Amino acid sequence: MLAMGSQDFPRDARLLTSGDYRRVFTDPDQKASHRYILLLAANNTLGHSRVGIIAAKKHIKLAVSRNHFKRIVRETFRQLDSRQESMDVVVLARQGADRLDNTTLSSILRQQWRKLIES
């Protein structure tokens, strides 16, 4: 098993159950929207943020592209300031998100994270 140190994505940083997702969808406290990405967030009382990613086959056809999208989302989430307020965030890929290169996708995600945190 490969030890990744601070680069891992621990279980407690992920939305795991349908209930977690449902809570964010039914009562989001904040939204950050872009043509290719939508972020919905609901505050939590856990003391840390968690993220869930939805990259539907309808919007990103190839599995390799969906996995790539998820890796970039997780990486930008890892790089966030850990002192931010604790929230559960669902990141939804929109049509065309698979056509973005790494730099553009990362830039859009960082911009949307900032927008979400500052609102």
DSSP file with accessible surface (Angstrom, degrees, kcal/mol):
  #  RESIDUE AA STRUCTURE BP1 BP2  ACC     N-H-->O    O-->H-N    N-H-->O    O-->H-N    TCO  KAPPA ALPHA  PHI   PSI    X-CA   Y-CA   Z-CA
    1    1 A M              0   0  238      0, 0.0     2,-0.5     0, 0.0     0, 0.0   0.000 360.0 360.0 360.0 135.3    0.0    0.0    0.0
    2    2 A L        -     0   0  148      2,-0.0     2,-0.5     1,-0.0     0, 0.0  -0.693 360.0-141.6 -87.3 124.1    1.3    3.4   -1.0
    3    3 A A        -     0   0   96     -2,-0.5    -1,-0.0     1,-0.1     4,-0.0  -0.755  18.0-177.2 -85.6 126.2    1.5    6.0    1.8
    4    4 A M    >   -     0   0  104     -2,-0.5     3,-2.0     1,-0.3    -1,-0.1   0.444  14.7-161.4-106.1  -2.0    0.5    9.4    0.5
    5    5 A G  G >  S-     0   0   57      1,-0.3     3,-1.2     2,-0.2    -1,-0.3  -0.321  73.6  -3.3  60.9-129.5    1.0   11.5    3.6
    6    6 A S  G 3  S+     0   0  103      1,-0.3    -1,-0.3    -2,-0.1    -2,-0.0   0.521 126.6  71.8 -75.7  -4.5   -0.8   14.8    3.4
    7    7 A Q  G <  S+     0   0   86     -3,-2.0    -1,-0.3     2,-0.1    -2,-0.2   0.409  74.5 108.0 -91.9   2.3   -1.9   14.0   -0.1
    8    8 A D    <   -     0   0   77     -3,-1.2    -5,-0.0    -4,-0.1     0, 0.0  -0.215  66.1-135.4 -75.6 169.6   -4.5   11.4    0.9
    9    9 A F        -     0   0   34      5,-0.0    -1,-0.1     3,-0.0    -2,-0.1  -0.800  29.1-151.2-126.3  85.7   -8.2   11.9    0.7
   10   10 A P    >   -     0   0   52      0, 0.0     3,-1.9     0, 0.0     4,-0.1  -0.123  22.6-113.6 -65.1 157.9   -9.5   10.4    4.0
   11   11 A R  G >  S+     0   0  163      1,-0.3     3,-1.6     2,-0.2     5,-0.0   0.842 114.7  60.1 -57.7 -36.0  -12.9    8.9    4.5
   12   12 A D  G 3  S+     0   0   95      1,-0.3    -1,-0.3    38,-0.1    36,-0.1   0.559  97.1  61.6 -75.8  -2.8  -14.0   11.7    6.8
   13   13 A A  G <  S+     0   0   12     -3,-1.9    38,-2.2    37,-0.1     2,-0.3   0.368  96.8  77.3 -97.5   3.6  -13.4   14.3    4.0
   14   14 A R  B <  S-a   51   0A  90     -3,-1.6     2,-0.5    36,-0.3    38,-0.2  -0.873  80.6-123.2-117.2 147.4  -16.1   12.6    1.8
   15   15 A L        +     0   0    7     36,-1.9    38,-0.2    -2,-0.3    -2,-0.1  -0.770  38.0 173.3 -79.5 125.8  -19.8   12.6    1.7
   16   16 A L        +     0   0   76     -2,-0.5     2,-0.2    36,-0.1    -1,-0.2   0.777  44.6  55.5-110.9 -34.1  -20.6    8.9    1.9
   17   17 A T  S  > S-     0   0   75      1,-0.1     4,-1.7     0, 0.0     3,-0.4  -0.670  76.6-119.3-108.4 161.1  -24.3    8.3    2.2
   18   18 A S  H  > S+     0   0   82     -2,-0.2     4,-3.1     1,-0.2     5,-0.2   0.841 115.8  60.4 -63.4 -29.8  -27.3    9.3    0.2
   19   19 A G  H  > S+     0   0   29      2,-0.2     4,-2.3     1,-0.2    -1,-0.2   0.881 101.3  52.7 -64.1 -38.5  -28.6   11.1    3.3
   20   20 A D  H  > S+     0   0   31     -3,-0.4     4,-1.4     2,-0.2    -1,-0.2   0.937 114.1  42.1 -61.0 -47.3  -25.5   13.3    3.2
   21   21 A Y  H  X S+     0   0   55     -4,-1.7     4,-2.6     1,-0.2    -2,-0.2   0.918 112.0  54.7 -65.5 -44.2  -26.1   14.3   -0.4
   22   22 A R  H  X S+     0   0  146     -4,-3.1     4,-3.0     1,-0.2     5,-0.3   0.904 104.4  54.5 -58.4 -42.1  -29.9   14.7    0.2
   23   23 A R  H  X S+     0   0   94     -4,-2.3     4,-1.7     1,-0.2    -1,-0.2   0.913 111.2  44.9 -60.7 -40.9  -29.3   17.2    3.0
   24   24 A V  H  < S+     0   0    0     -4,-1.4    -2,-0.2     1,-0.2    -1,-0.2   0.927 115.7  47.0 -69.6 -42.1  -27.1   19.3    0.8
   25   25 A F  H  < S+     0   0   87     -4,-2.6    -2,-0.2     1,-0.2    -1,-0.2   0.887 115.0  44.7 -67.6 -39.2  -29.6   19.1   -2.2
   26   26 A T  H  < S+     0   0  103     -4,-3.0    -1,-0.2     1,-0.2    -2,-0.2   0.815 130.6  16.9 -79.4 -29.5  -32.7   19.9   -0.1
   27   27 A D  S  < S+     0   0  108     -4,-1.7    -1,-0.2    -5,-0.3     2,-0.2  -0.428  73.1 177.5-142.7  66.3  -31.4   22.8    1.9
   28   28 A P        -     0   0   35      0, 0.0    14,-0.3     0, 0.0     3,-0.1  -0.502  16.0-162.4 -72.9 135.6  -28.2   24.3    0.5
   29   29 A D  S    S+     0   0   80     12,-2.6     2,-0.3     1,-0.2    13,-0.2   0.760  75.5  17.3 -82.6 -30.7  -26.9   27.3    2.4
   30   30 A Q  E     -B   41   0A  25     11,-2.0    11,-2.6     2,-0.0     2,-0.3  -0.979  62.6-163.5-141.9 155.8  -24.7   28.5   -0.4
   31   31 A K  E     -B   40   0A 138     -2,-0.3     2,-0.4     9,-0.2     9,-0.2  -0.983   4.7-170.8-137.7 147.1  -24.3   28.0   -4.2
   32   32 A A  E     -B   39   0A   1      7,-2.3     7,-3.0    -2,-0.3     2,-0.4  -0.971  18.3-168.9-136.5 121.6  -21.5   28.7   -6.6
   33   33 A S  E     +B   38   0A  54     -2,-0.4     2,-0.3     5,-0.2     5,-0.2  -0.902  14.7 165.7-121.0 141.7  -22.3   28.3  -10.3
   34   34 A H        -     0   0   49      3,-2.4     3,-0.2    -2,-0.4    -2,-0.0  -0.928  51.3-100.4-140.4 164.4  -20.2   28.2  -13.4
   35   35 A R  S    S+     0   0  174     -2,-0.3    62,-0.1     1,-0.2     3,-0.1   0.844 122.9  27.2 -56.1 -35.9  -21.1   27.1  -16.9
   36   36 A Y  S    S+     0   0   37      1,-0.2    58,-2.7    60,-0.1     2,-0.3   0.561 124.6  39.4-104.9 -11.5  -19.3   23.8  -16.4
   37   37 A I  E     - C   0  93A   0     56,-0.2    -3,-2.4    -3,-0.2     2,-0.4  -0.999  53.8-164.2-144.6 142.9  -19.6   23.3  -12.6
   38   38 A L  E     -BC  33  92A  33     54,-2.2    54,-3.1    -2,-0.3     2,-0.5  -0.997   8.6-164.7-127.5 130.6  -22.1   23.8   -9.9
   39   39 A L  E     -BC  32  91A   0     -7,-3.0    -7,-2.3    -2,-0.4     2,-0.4  -0.972   4.5-174.1-114.6 128.1  -21.2   23.7   -6.2
   40   40 A L  E     -BC  31  90A  13     50,-2.3    50,-2.9    -2,-0.5     2,-0.4  -0.973   9.6-172.5-117.7 136.6  -23.9   23.4   -3.5
   41   41 A A  E     -BC  30  89A   0    -11,-2.6   -12,-2.6    -2,-0.4   -11,-2.0  -0.979  15.1-175.1-135.6 144.3  -23.0   23.7    0.2
   42   42 A A  E     - C   0  88A   1     46,-2.4    46,-3.5    -2,-0.4   -18,-0.1  -0.998  33.8-112.9-132.7 135.1  -24.7   23.2    3.5
   43   43 A N  E     - C   0  87A  67     -2,-0.4     2,-0.3    44,-0.3    44,-0.3  -0.337  34.6-166.9 -64.5 147.4  -23.0   24.0    6.8
   44   44 A N        -     0   0   18     42,-1.7     3,-0.2     4,-0.0    42,-0.2  -0.843  27.0-133.1-129.5 171.9  -22.2   21.1    9.1
   45   45 A T  S    S+     0   0  145     -2,-0.3    42,-0.1     1,-0.1    -2,-0.0   0.136  78.3 100.0-110.6  19.0  -21.2   20.7   12.8
   46   46 A L  S    S-     0   0   87      2,-0.3    -1,-0.1     1,-0.0     3,-0.1   0.670  88.6-121.2 -80.8 -20.1  -18.3   18.3   12.3
   47   47 A G  S    S+     0   0   65     -3,-0.2     2,-0.3     1,-0.2    -2,-0.1   0.479  86.8  62.4  91.2  -0.8  -15.6   20.8   12.5
   48   48 A H  S    S-     0   0   65    -36,-0.1    -2,-0.3    35,-0.0     2,-0.2  -0.982  83.2-106.8-150.0 159.6  -14.2   20.0    9.0
   49   49 A S        -     0   0   12     -2,-0.3     2,-0.3    37,-0.2    39,-0.2  -0.551  26.6-163.4 -89.3 153.8  -15.5   20.2    5.4
   50   50 A R  E     - d   0  88A  36     37,-2.3    39,-2.4    -2,-0.2     2,-0.4  -0.948   4.2-152.2-131.6 155.4  -16.5   17.2    3.3
   51   51 A V  E     -ad  14  89A   4    -38,-2.2   -36,-1.9    -2,-0.3     2,-0.4  -0.967   7.9-169.6-132.2 144.1  -17.0   16.9   -0.4
   52   52 A G  E     - d   0  90A   2     37,-2.5    39,-3.0    -2,-0.4     2,-0.4  -0.982  14.2-150.9-127.4 143.5  -19.1   14.8   -2.7
   53   53 A I  E     - d   0  91A  28     -2,-0.4     2,-0.5    37,-0.2    39,-0.2  -0.960  10.0-170.6-123.2 131.5  -18.7   14.7   -6.5
   54   54 A I  E     + d   0  92A  53     37,-3.2    39,-2.6    -2,-0.4     2,-0.5  -0.965  12.1 167.2-121.9 111.1  -21.3   13.9   -9.1
   55   55 A A        -     0   0   12     -2,-0.5    39,-0.1    37,-0.2    37,-0.1  -0.822  25.5-155.5-121.7  86.2  -20.0   13.5  -12.6
   56   56 A A    >>  -     0   0   37     -2,-0.5     4,-2.7    37,-0.3     3,-1.2  -0.330  21.7-129.4 -69.3 144.2  -22.9   12.0  -14.5
   57   57 A K  T 34 S+     0   0  143      1,-0.3    -1,-0.1     2,-0.2     9,-0.0   0.805 108.7  66.4 -60.0 -28.0  -22.4    9.9  -17.6
   58   58 A K  T 34 S+     0   0  151      1,-0.2    -1,-0.3     2,-0.1     3,-0.2   0.849 113.8  28.9 -61.1 -34.7  -25.0   12.2  -19.2
   59   59 A H  T <4 S+     0   0   49     -3,-1.2    37,-0.8     1,-0.3     2,-0.5   0.761 131.0  33.9 -99.4 -33.0  -22.5   15.1  -18.9
   60   60 A I  S  < S-     0   0    0     -4,-2.7    -1,-0.3     1,-0.1     6,-0.1  -0.908  71.2-170.6-126.5 101.7  -19.2   13.3  -19.1
   61   61 A K        +     0   0  126     -2,-0.5     2,-0.3    -3,-0.2    -1,-0.1   0.896  60.7  66.4 -63.6 -49.1  -19.4   10.3  -21.4
   62   62 A L  S  > S-     0   0  108      1,-0.1     4,-2.2     2,-0.0     3,-0.3  -0.596  71.1-140.1 -86.4 138.0  -16.2    8.5  -20.8
   63   63 A A  H  > S+     0   0   50     -2,-0.3     4,-2.8     1,-0.2     5,-0.2   0.888 105.0  55.9 -59.2 -40.0  -15.3    6.8  -17.5
   64   64 A V  H  > S+     0   0   98      1,-0.2     4,-2.1     2,-0.2    -1,-0.2   0.896 108.8  47.6 -62.7 -35.7  -11.7    8.0  -17.8
   65   65 A S  H  > S+     0   0   30     -3,-0.3     4,-2.4     2,-0.2    -1,-0.2   0.880 110.7  51.0 -72.1 -38.3  -12.9   11.6  -18.2
   66   66 A R  H  X S+     0   0   41     -4,-2.2     4,-2.3     2,-0.2    -2,-0.2   0.932 112.2  47.0 -63.5 -43.2  -15.3   11.3  -15.2
   67   67 A N  H  X S+     0   0   75     -4,-2.8     4,-2.3     1,-0.2    -2,-0.2   0.897 110.9  51.9 -65.6 -38.9  -12.4    9.9  -13.0
   68   68 A H  H  X S+     0   0   56     -4,-2.1     4,-2.2    -5,-0.2    -1,-0.2   0.929 108.7  50.8 -61.9 -45.9  -10.1   12.7  -14.2
   69   69 A F  H  X S+     0   0    3     -4,-2.4     4,-2.4     1,-0.2    -2,-0.2   0.937 110.5  49.5 -57.3 -46.1  -12.7   15.3  -13.3
   70   70 A K  H  X S+     0   0   63     -4,-2.3     4,-2.8     1,-0.2    -1,-0.2   0.898 108.2  53.1 -63.3 -40.1  -13.0   13.7   -9.8
   71   71 A R  H  X S+     0   0  125     -4,-2.3     4,-2.4     1,-0.2    -1,-0.2   0.919 110.2  47.6 -61.1 -42.8   -9.3   13.7   -9.3
   72   72 A I  H  X S+     0   0   21     -4,-2.2     4,-2.5     2,-0.2     5,-0.2   0.917 112.0  49.9 -66.4 -41.6   -9.0   17.4  -10.1
   73   73 A V  H  X S+     0   0    0     -4,-2.4     4,-2.3     1,-0.2    -2,-0.2   0.949 112.0  47.7 -61.3 -47.0  -11.9   18.2   -7.8
   74   74 A R  H  X S+     0   0   70     -4,-2.8     4,-2.6     1,-0.2    -1,-0.2   0.910 111.2  51.7 -61.3 -41.3  -10.4   16.3   -4.9
   75   75 A E  H  X S+     0   0   58     -4,-2.4     4,-1.4     2,-0.2    -1,-0.2   0.928 111.1  45.7 -64.1 -44.1   -7.0   17.9   -5.5
   76   76 A T  H  < S+     0   0    3     -4,-2.5     4,-0.4     1,-0.2    -1,-0.2   0.883 112.4  52.7 -67.9 -33.4   -8.4   21.5   -5.4
   77   77 A F  H >< S+     0   0   22     -4,-2.3     3,-1.4    -5,-0.2    -2,-0.2   0.920 106.6  53.1 -65.0 -43.1  -10.4   20.5   -2.3
   78   78 A R  H 3< S+     0   0   70     -4,-2.6    -1,-0.2     1,-0.3    -2,-0.2   0.828 105.0  55.9 -58.8 -34.9   -7.3   19.3   -0.6
   79   79 A Q  T 3< S+     0   0  109     -4,-1.4    -1,-0.3    -5,-0.2    -2,-0.2   0.537  83.6 112.3 -80.5  -5.6   -5.5   22.6   -1.3
   80   80 A L  S <  S-     0   0   35     -3,-1.4     2,-0.3    -4,-0.4    -3,-0.0  -0.295  84.4 -92.2 -65.8 154.7   -8.2   24.6    0.5
   81   81 A D    >   -     0   0   79      1,-0.2     3,-1.6     2,-0.1    -1,-0.1  -0.489  30.6-144.6 -67.1 124.4   -7.4   26.5    3.7
   82   82 A S  T 3  S+     0   0  114     -2,-0.3    -1,-0.2     1,-0.3   -33,-0.1   0.613  92.6  70.4 -70.6  -9.8   -8.3   24.1    6.5
   83   83 A R  T 3  S+     0   0  202    -35,-0.0    -1,-0.3     3,-0.0     3,-0.1   0.471  74.1 114.1 -86.5   0.1   -9.4   27.0    8.7
   84   84 A Q  S <  S-     0   0   39     -3,-1.6   -35,-0.1     1,-0.1     3,-0.0  -0.163  82.9 -80.2 -63.0 165.4  -12.5   27.6    6.5
   85   85 A E        -     0   0   80     32,-0.1     2,-0.5     1,-0.1    -1,-0.1  -0.276  53.2-102.4 -64.8 153.5  -15.9   27.1    8.0
   86   86 A S        +     0   0   26    -42,-0.2   -42,-1.7    -3,-0.1     2,-0.3  -0.691  57.0 150.8 -84.9 127.8  -17.0   23.4    8.0
   87   87 A M  E     -C   43   0A   2     -2,-0.5   -37,-2.3   -44,-0.3     2,-0.5  -0.975  46.2-119.9-150.2 158.3  -19.5   22.6    5.3
   88   88 A D  E     -Cd  42  50A   0    -46,-3.5   -46,-2.4    -2,-0.3     2,-0.4  -0.923  35.3-167.2 -99.9 128.4  -20.7   19.7    3.2
   89   89 A V  E     -Cd  41  51A   2    -39,-2.4   -37,-2.5    -2,-0.5     2,-0.5  -0.961  14.0-161.2-123.3 133.7  -20.2   20.5   -0.5
   90   90 A V  E     -Cd  40  52A   0    -50,-2.9   -50,-2.3    -2,-0.4     2,-0.6  -0.965  10.3-158.8-110.4 125.7  -21.6   18.7   -3.6
   91   91 A V  E     -Cd  39  53A   0    -39,-3.0   -37,-3.2    -2,-0.5     2,-0.5  -0.933   8.3-166.0-105.9 122.1  -19.7   19.4   -6.8
   92   92 A L  E     -Cd  38  54A  36    -54,-3.1   -54,-2.2    -2,-0.6     2,-0.3  -0.934  13.7-137.6-111.6 129.8  -21.8   18.6  -10.0
   93   93 A A  E     -C   37   0A   6    -39,-2.6   -37,-0.3    -2,-0.5     2,-0.2  -0.632  21.3-156.0 -80.3 139.3  -20.2   18.4  -13.4
   94   94 A R    >   -     0   0   80    -58,-2.7     3,-2.1    -2,-0.3     4,-0.2  -0.683  38.2 -64.2-108.7 169.3  -22.2   20.1  -16.2
   95   95 A Q  T 3  S+     0   0   98      1,-0.3    -1,-0.1    -2,-0.2   -35,-0.1  -0.226 122.7  22.9 -52.3 130.4  -22.2   19.5  -19.9
   96   96 A G  T >  S+     0   0    0    -37,-0.8     3,-1.6    -3,-0.1     4,-0.3   0.303  81.7 117.7  95.4  -8.2  -18.8   20.3  -21.4
   97   97 A A  G X  S+     0   0    2     -3,-2.1     3,-1.2     1,-0.3    -2,-0.1   0.819  71.4  61.9 -61.5 -27.7  -16.7   19.9  -18.2
   98   98 A D  G 3  S+     0   0   57    -39,-0.4    -1,-0.3    -4,-0.2   -38,-0.1   0.661  94.2  62.5 -74.0 -12.9  -14.9   17.0  -19.9
   99   99 A R  G <  S+     0   0  165     -3,-1.6     2,-0.3     2,-0.1    -1,-0.2   0.526  82.6 100.7 -89.6  -4.0  -13.5   19.3  -22.6
  100  100 A L  S <  S-     0   0   28     -3,-1.2     2,-0.1    -4,-0.3    -4,-0.0  -0.593  70.9-128.7 -82.8 141.4  -11.6   21.5  -20.1
  101  101 A D     >  -     0   0   92     -2,-0.3     4,-2.7     1,-0.1     5,-0.3  -0.360  32.6 -98.1 -80.0 170.4   -7.8   21.0  -19.7
  102  102 A N  H  > S+     0   0   83      1,-0.2     4,-2.7     2,-0.2     5,-0.2   0.892 121.2  48.9 -56.0 -47.2   -6.3   20.5  -16.2
  103  103 A T  H  > S+     0   0  109      2,-0.2     4,-2.3     1,-0.2    -1,-0.2   0.926 114.1  44.7 -63.0 -45.6   -5.2   24.1  -15.8
  104  104 A T  H  > S+     0   0   56      2,-0.2     4,-2.6     1,-0.2     5,-0.2   0.938 114.8  48.0 -65.4 -46.2   -8.6   25.6  -16.8
  105  105 A L  H  X S+     0   0    3     -4,-2.7     4,-2.6     1,-0.2    -2,-0.2   0.934 113.1  48.1 -61.5 -45.4  -10.6   23.1  -14.7
  106  106 A S  H  X S+     0   0   22     -4,-2.7     4,-2.7    -5,-0.3    -1,-0.2   0.913 112.0  50.0 -61.1 -42.2   -8.4   23.7  -11.7
  107  107 A S  H  X S+     0   0   61     -4,-2.3     4,-2.3    -5,-0.2    -2,-0.2   0.925 111.5  47.6 -63.5 -45.4   -8.7   27.5  -12.1
  108  108 A I  H  X S+     0   0   13     -4,-2.6     4,-2.5     1,-0.2    -2,-0.2   0.928 113.0  49.3 -61.5 -44.7  -12.5   27.4  -12.4
  109  109 A L  H  X S+     0   0    0     -4,-2.6     4,-2.8    -5,-0.2     5,-0.2   0.931 110.4  49.1 -63.7 -44.8  -12.7   25.1   -9.3
  110  110 A R  H  X S+     0   0   98     -4,-2.7     4,-2.4     1,-0.2    -1,-0.2   0.918 112.0  50.1 -60.3 -41.2  -10.4   27.4   -7.2
  111  111 A Q  H  X S+     0   0   93     -4,-2.3     4,-2.3    -5,-0.2    -2,-0.2   0.929 112.8  45.9 -62.3 -43.2  -12.5   30.4   -8.3
  112  112 A Q  H  X S+     0   0    4     -4,-2.5     4,-2.4     2,-0.2    -2,-0.2   0.874 110.5  52.9 -71.0 -36.4  -15.8   28.6   -7.3
  113  113 A W  H  X S+     0   0    4     -4,-2.8     4,-2.7     2,-0.2     5,-0.2   0.939 111.1  47.7 -60.6 -46.8  -14.4   27.4   -4.0
  114  114 A R  H  X S+     0   0  134     -4,-2.4     4,-2.6     2,-0.2    -2,-0.2   0.927 111.3  50.5 -58.9 -45.8  -13.4   31.0   -3.1
  115  115 A K  H  X S+     0   0   99     -4,-2.3     4,-0.9     1,-0.2    -1,-0.2   0.912 112.8  47.1 -58.1 -42.4  -16.8   32.2   -4.2
  116  116 A L  H  < S+     0   0    0     -4,-2.4     3,-0.4     1,-0.2    -2,-0.2   0.924 113.9  46.1 -67.9 -44.3  -18.5   29.6   -2.0
  117  117 A I  H  < S+     0   0   54     -4,-2.7    -2,-0.2     1,-0.2    -1,-0.2   0.882 113.2  49.3 -68.5 -38.0  -16.3   30.3    1.1
  118  118 A E  H  <        0   0  150     -4,-2.6    -1,-0.2    -5,-0.2    -2,-0.2   0.646 360.0 360.0 -78.9 -14.5  -16.6   34.1    0.8
  119  119 A S     <        0   0   80     -4,-0.9   -89,-0.0    -3,-0.4   -87,-0.0  -0.316 360.0 360.0 -84.9 360.0  -20.4   34.0    0.5
